[in-house]
């Protein structure tokens, strides 16, 4: 069966704080009838070609009931006329906020065979609704009115409850309220997910979600017959105790074969969330058949993911067959690559180990053995890229010694290579020196196996981890360099040698290498930065790339898939892991980058780098030996508006944004000089150059 | 959609204007029981119950022969002395009478057990004062699980029969007070959603609309969803373990009372057990 999340509209009558859909500003907010018709044409063709297939169409949005009944009559008409021979294999469902439900929908919904609704509800004010307490109060009253009508008309409904930070205070009370409120007590708890930003006042961590569920689970288990429809509990009982292998999409490992989404403009996406986040699109329904879409190369990559994870990050995990590394979209959003397990891994594994098994007394034993390194997929044998052998990783989880302090979480991925280098120096000074590291998916793979790290996981309750936020760089008592500040926090005597390292061997993916159109000299550009204020305008990058390509350079762009592609550069976004990409940077002659992790990667490999600065200070972060181009600051932030804190708000200076005051010509000339210098020398650092906007100092080297 | 049942005073003019609705008629005097039943039935309407509230105990009520075959809901403050009622028991058992007794009087809990064991259906009415929750819990267990054949003790029997984990257990019907299922009329035909609303003059319409135009005003909609709005307020009942059995009725007029939560939670457990055991013998509706 194929499930199609059918987003016929992005419009909504609400403005819930965690919703992505309505913020998309889609130029086509509602699917026009020609696209709607085309969908049914393609659906009919697909079902004709594959007689064993069925399509489940879940009307979604936005808010699907913002569309009038006439829209659905039209859809029904298309199904009945275009899919005359295949329509029996098309079913409909709906996910709606229900506030717009009225009796005028009853006839068409019943004709569509819709008998129940999935919906969401939030008791706390200010989360759902048009905004604020008043908006949510009005929303809730409409919701109540609608559900009452719904029940009178014979429909049923269940709630998906999106757990935000606001809900963490009293989980058990919340559970009772929701199961009292919903007639069937059918409630599914899901953690709120955000992309790309994670608003601190709402976002939760996997650990918080696990403990939220854990506060409810014992009560649910005692009275599980009373609440048969509460998830994830009921499903876990089915999977872990009853041996039922029916899994939801994020756990199935098969969503490449089972799920699609379509947005109002006719674009086809992997799933509903991928559509909201603008990730993983497959083209337009106007241009491609559903069979073409199911055969898209990206779906092939998704199919390979299972085998890669089984031999990599998920190797040996006993929950593999009920998890399969979790949602690939979450992996992509977190890492820029599908080929990782979901950052929400802990929500399943942690919950089962910490709560489910102790409470139920059942210890889950998988039925299948160790995963295979190769698998057969539709007759092809897939060879998994070889991973370099590495020292065994320290055990993850809470196996720490009492003496070892906990570090983290590390909030800036840029800092990871510095931290690694500092820890290395500490363990060289004292081989018995150890730390534990608070787990975070973004950097785990980079630090796993580090000789200074005993374990990566979650600190015991009551532990206060060592915070590596090194605060304001100004002030007489503060270290003058980020590296020194971190060293100070970790207990390494300063001034320390600013050495970077990684605890693993560099690896090159031959597939990735083969994709690159190498030239005699190659430049890697890294326009992304954690804060949008640290990014230069895309057009300036494209201008730069055009010039470099004309000069005969090969230009590659590295970024996560969510960052825009720079035209002219060969993009390798989202096709590799972080380790692979850091390894890969050593193959380039020059790196041109914003202030980000790849500046540090360039330093790690001893590769020349041109670093573009604006809202942060090159003297604090930048390396001696790199070329630093500092955009002049027209704002009042003398030290730069970012200092150590990333901000997601756009720069208010508009055309005077410091990053955009760096002249492309300057960057280009510097690149030519750096490339000449690199070609003439072995890998020794050139003299540093510090430049400000148009007024730059010439430099020369011996 | 089924039309709501109308609870209305015994008023011939009013009753003549009602079409297609089932009727629960309130009478003021005992002699009106027969007259009202006759008038309604002879007009072709479906009589659900004749409701009468009296001030005297059951033992003091002269049971009439012509009450035979009339469904009667008798609200009385107490059973009275058993020695006074003993000789009436066979006649009461021959009637289709349900005896409603206030729950806050502990003697009435005993009375219910006695009447039920004698084959007379009785029903507890929850008012403003708190009952003896422990004794009530015991009575509830007897009502649901008592091995000796007995007449139903409402609302427990009704709840046990109706409860499902997939739906709300709306047992206001036992008192003709389930908004949406029952509408209350005054002598002028004005419409309220409950007896309490009627008493306080909270009307949702001036008259009952024709049967082809079901009542669906905003006031009506607000009224029938009133209990749901409790979930939007910081009300202790909304997180009560026993809510799905209580639905806000065991507490004093919807106000949360300390003992009611425990009682409702216990009752929910008992009802679930009843459902699990899947008793094939229904709770006896009427031993008469």
HADDOCK unambig.tbl for C-alpha pairs under 7 A between the chains (distance, minus, plus):
assign (segid A and resid 123 and name CA) (segid B and resid 232 and name CA) 6.46 0.50 0.50
assign (segid A and resid 144 and name CA) (segid B and resid 225 and name CA) 6.98 0.50 0.50
assign (segid A and resid 144 and name CA) (segid B and resid 228 and name CA) 6.80 0.50 0.50
assign (segid A and resid 145 and name CA) (segid B and resid 221 and name CA) 6.96 0.50 0.50
assign (segid A and resid 145 and name CA) (segid B and resid 225 and name CA) 6.77 0.50 0.50
assign (segid A and resid 148 and name CA) (segid B and resid 225 and name CA) 6.75 0.50 0.50
assign (segid A and resid 173 and name CA) (segid B and resid 239 and name CA) 5.72 0.50 0.50
assign (segid A and resid 176 and name CA) (segid B and resid 239 and name CA) 4.97 0.50 0.50
assign (segid A and resid 176 and name CA) (segid B and resid 240 and name CA) 6.92 0.50 0.50
assign (segid A and resid 176 and name CA) (segid B and resid 241 and name CA) 6.70 0.50 0.50
assign (segid A and resid 177 and name CA) (segid B and resid 238 and name CA) 5.38 0.50 0.50
assign (segid A and resid 177 and name CA) (segid B and resid 239 and name CA) 4.57 0.50 0.50
assign (segid A and resid 180 and name CA) (segid B and resid 238 and name CA) 6.88 0.50 0.50
assign (segid A and resid 180 and name CA) (segid B and resid 243 and name CA) 6.33 0.50 0.50
assign (segid A and resid 180 and name CA) (segid B and resid 244 and name CA) 6.01 0.50 0.50
assign (segid A and resid 183 and name CA) (segid B and resid 166 and name CA) 5.97 0.50 0.50
assign (segid A and resid 183 and name CA) (segid B and resid 167 and name CA) 4.53 0.50 0.50
assign (segid A and resid 183 and name CA) (segid B and resid 168 and name CA) 5.38 0.50 0.50
assign (segid A and resid 184 and name CA) (segid B and resid 165 and name CA) 6.26 0.50 0.50
assign (segid A and resid 184 and name CA) (segid B and resid 166 and name CA) 3.84 0.50 0.50
assign (segid A and resid 184 and name CA) (segid B and resid 167 and name CA) 5.24 0.50 0.50
assign (segid A and resid 185 and name CA) (segid B and resid 166 and name CA) 6.76 0.50 0.50
assign (segid A and resid 226 and name CA) (segid B and resid 165 and name CA) 6.03 0.50 0.50
